[in-house]
């Protein structure tokens, strides 16, 4: 008989692990949809919240290299947070202002550019 169907201690343990795993997957998905407006299976959310506002993906967004990212940022970039979809978010942060660009790392040398929305 399958351990999942068994009414013994092993069956109860396997069922509880399956239920906990399912709950983790469902709540992670709900969290990402609520906070980042993106499903869990995507690696690049369309918007990133930083500095009290949402940054939006730049128009016609080709992925940029590290050199292009440093040129756009006006200096070296510093990692400021990690997104829950396991991609680091890096940004060049001036002394007392919010950065104009935020960069999401996609690959070893590729980044997606997000811009601060102009109001």
Secondary structure, DSSP 8 states (H G I E B T S, - for coil): --TTT--SHHHHHHHHHHHHHHHHHHHHHHHHHHHTSS-TT-SS-SEEEETTEEEEE-SS---B-HHHHHHHHTS--EEEEE-TTS-EEEE---SSS--SEEEEE-SSS-EEEEEE---
